[in-house]
Amino acid sequence: MYLNTPEVDIAKKIGKAVRFSNGGFRYVKGMGVSVRGLAQVSMNLTDTDQTPIARVYEYVKREAARYGVMPLSSEIVGLIPKKALEDAAEWFLQIENFDSSLILENRLAGVMSGKMAIGGLRAGVEPFVEQLAAPTAAPGGGSASAAVGAMAAGLGGMVAGMSRGKKAYTQYETQLSEAIRRLAEIREELKASIDADAAAFHEVMAAFKKLKEHPEAQTEVDEATKKATLVPLVVAERSREMRNILESLRGITNPKMASDITTGIALANAAIAGALANVEINIAELSDTEFVEDVKNRVEAVKSASAIG
């Protein structure tokens, strides 16, 4: 930051005051130098998330006022994170309810990468929610269970991803990488199950319709019902595994994201409970005792591991 004075001693005093080693801001190194005949407060900000640029700028401005001078201009040497400039814009413009997605280029990048839907987050989820609300049997609870399970896995991946690579969590790098890998696999499987559950239901309905005219089609009804049973059963099993991974993230990720883990676990529990409810309704229609017994054993394994009655 250039001051409107050639007196470098003022810049040196401000540089000393702002740097962390002398009691100033954490993640800030500062000194005073003379550049182009003007006093300059030269600073190195090593973590702009923890110590935002705007906060440092305002501090230097106030310190300069104590000596009867003010900032004339500033410059950036090297590269700067885009978020640091966004935070500075929010600070100085005092924008209400600011969100980085309000920036055109960020919105376009989000849409292109698949992170965001055109029209915002609501536009991405609204079609599915409205399909659930429609007076049709599918998609129903099974698809909803798979969806909330996928969201839980997504939250877990976000939490682990935002801690991996950070200095404070270097010792957990291997655990975090494995959690990210497995959560991504489960997330994809559960997303696929949203459609698979609805499709399995339609197959059951089609088989029952055929049975009305062809009594010998009972086998098709049974096979379709078994398929409709296995889809939510796998959803429950994967959600149980995913919930355990979410639990393991406590203590090895940023504690400020504890609420995201709590939300993910709650969603995982909902996915488990909803999926198992679908399983239990379906097996009540089956006469294949061996299949039913195997399913019941798997259900009990999920319940015992998930503390779900």
N, C-alpha and C positions, 0 to 999 in steps of 0.2 A: 504494500500500500504506500503510495507516494503522498507525502505531506506538503502543504503549501509553504514550505520553509526550507532553506538550505542547511539549517542547524541540525547536523547529524546526531548531536548529543541527545536531542529530544527523541529521535527515533530509537537510539540505543536504550534510553530509559523505558520507553514503551515496549521495546522488544524484550527487555528484561522482565517487565511486569507481566507480559502475556505468556511467557514460556513456562512450562510445567516445572522445570528444574528450579525455578525461583518462586514457586507458589502460584503460578498462573494456571492456565487451562491444561487439562490432561490431553495428551496426544498433540501438543503444540510445541514446536521449537521456534524461537524468535530471536532476532538481532536487528540492530540498526546499522545501515550503511548509507553511503552517498552515491547516488546514481543520477547522471545527467544534471548535476548541479542541484539536485533536490534530496532531501532526507527521505529515506525509504525504510519502512518497517518490513523486513523480509521474514516470512514465516513458512514453516513446513508443517502442514496438518496431516498427521499420519492416520487418522480415523475420523472422517467427516460425519459418520453416523453418530459417534459418541460426542464429538465436539463440532457442531455445525459451523460452516463458514460464516453465516450471518451473525451468529453469536460472537464470534471472534472479531468480525468487522465492527460490530457495534461497540465492543469493548475498546478496541483501538481508537475508535472515533471519540469515545468519552475521555479516554486518557489523553488524547491529543488536545481536546478542549481545555484540559487542565493547564496546558502550556500555551494556550491562546492560539493554537493552530487547528487545522482540520484536514481530513483526507482530500487530496486533489484528484486522484484516480487510483486504479488498481490494475494489476496484471496477473495472468496465470502463466506460470512457467511449467512446461510439461503437460501432462494429461490430467483430467479431473473427472470423477464419476458423474454421470448424468444426474443421478439422484441428488448429488450435492447441490447442483444448480437448481433443481426442482425445489429442494427444501429452502434454498435462499429466496427463490421467487415467492414461495408461499409465505415466508417470514416477512419480506418487505412489502408485498402487495396486500397482506392481511386478508387472504381469500377465505371466505367461509366454506366449510365442508370441502376443502380441497382434496382431490384425489388425483394421483398421477395419470389415471385413465382419462382425465379430462383433456390431457394434451393429445392433440391430433395424431402425432407420430407414434405415441405410445399406444393409442387405441388401434391404429392400423397394424402396428407390429404385433399386438396381442391377437388380433383377428387372424393375421397371416400365420402365426405360430400355433393357433388353435387354443391359446390360453383364454381367449375372450370371444364372446359372440358379438356380432353387430347388434347394437342396441343395448349393450351392457350385459351384466351377469344374469339379470332377470330374463332377458331374451333367450339365454342359453338353456335355462331350466324350465321356462314357462310351458313350452309345448308338452313336455312329459307330465308336468303337474296337471295340466288340463286334460290330458288323456286319462290320468288316474281319476279325475273328477267326473269324467263322462259316464253316462248310465250304461256302461258295457262291462262285462265281467273281466275282460283283460285289456290292458295290463291291470293287475291288481296287487294284492299284498306280496306275492312272490317277487314280482318285478320291483316293487318299492323296496323290499328288503335288500335285493341285490344292489339297488341304486344307493341306498344309505351306506351299505357296506363299502361300495366303491368310493364314496365320499370320505369315509373314515380312513381308508387306505391312502387317499389323496392327501388328507391332512397330515397323516404320519410321514408321508414322503416329503411334504413341505417342511415339517419341523426338522427332520433328519437332514434334509438338504441344506437348510439354512444354518445348521451347526457344523456340518462337515466342512473341513478346510479352514475353520476358524482356529486361531492360536489356542484359545482356551479349551478346545476339545480335540486337540491333536492326538491325545492318547486313546481316543475312542474312534479314530478314523476307520479302522477295520469293521467295527460293529456298526457304525453308521452307514458305511458303504453296503454292507450286507443287508441291513434293514431297508435301505433305499431300493436295492435290487429286488428283494423279495416282495416288498410292498407294491412295486411297480407291476410285478407278475400277477399278484392277487388282484390289483386294481383292474387290470385288463380282463382277467377272468370274470370278475364280478360285473364289469360293464357288459361283457358278452352275455351274461346270465339274465340281464334285464330283458333282452329280446327272447332268449332261449326259454325263459319261464312262460312268457305270453304265448310263444309258438307251441310249447308243450301242452298248454291248456287248450289251444285251438285243436290240436291233434286229438285230445281226449273227447272234445265235443263232436268232432267229425266221426270218431269211432262209435260213439253212442248213437249218433244219427244213423249210421250204417247198420247198427245192431237192431234198430227198430224194424228194418226190412229183411235183415239177414241174421238170424239167431246164431249162426256159426261164427259171427264176427266177434264173439265174446273175447277170443284170444287177442284180437286187435285192441279191444278196450283195455284189457289187462296190461298189454305191452305199453300202450300209450300212458296209462296211469302210472306204471312203473317209471317211465321216463319223466313224467310230471312230478314224481316223488324225488327222483335223484337230483334234479336240477336244484331245488331249494335245499336239499340235504348237503350238497357240495357248497352251496352258498353259506350255510351255517358253519360247515367245517372250515372253510377258508376265513370266514369272519372271526371264528374263534382263534385261529392261528394269528390273524392280523391283530386282534386285540392284545394277544400276548406280546407281539412286537411293539405295539404302542406303549404297553406297560413298561417294557424294557427301555424305552427312550427317556423315561424319567431319570434324572440324575446325570444323563450323558448328553443332554441338549440344553439349549438356552432356557433358563427358568422363566423368562418372560413369555415363553410360548407354552407354559403349562396349561393354560386354558384351551389351547388348540388340541393338546393331548387329551384333556378331559372330554372335550367335545367329540373327538375321534372315538374314544372308548365308549361313550354313550351311544354314538351311532352304530358302533360295532355290536353292542349289546342289543340294540333294536333290530339290527339285521339278523342276529342269531335267533332272537325270540320270534320274529316274524317268519323267518324261513322254517323254523321247526314247527310252527303252527300249521304251515302249509303241508309239511311232510306228514304230520299226524292225521290230518284230514284225509289225505290221499291213501295212506295205508289202510284206513278203515274200510276202503272199498275193495281191498285185494284179498284173494283166497290163497295165494301162494305163500304158505306158512314159512317156507325157508327164506324167501325174499323178505317177508315182513319181519322175521326174527333178526335177520342181518341188519335191516334198517333200524330196528329198535335198539340194537346194540350200538350202532353208530350214533343214534340220537342220544342215548345215555352217556356215551363218551363225551359228546359235545356239552351236554348239560353238566356233567360232573366237573369238567374243566372250566366251565363258564359260570358255575354257581347259579344256574337257571333251573327253576323248578317246573 
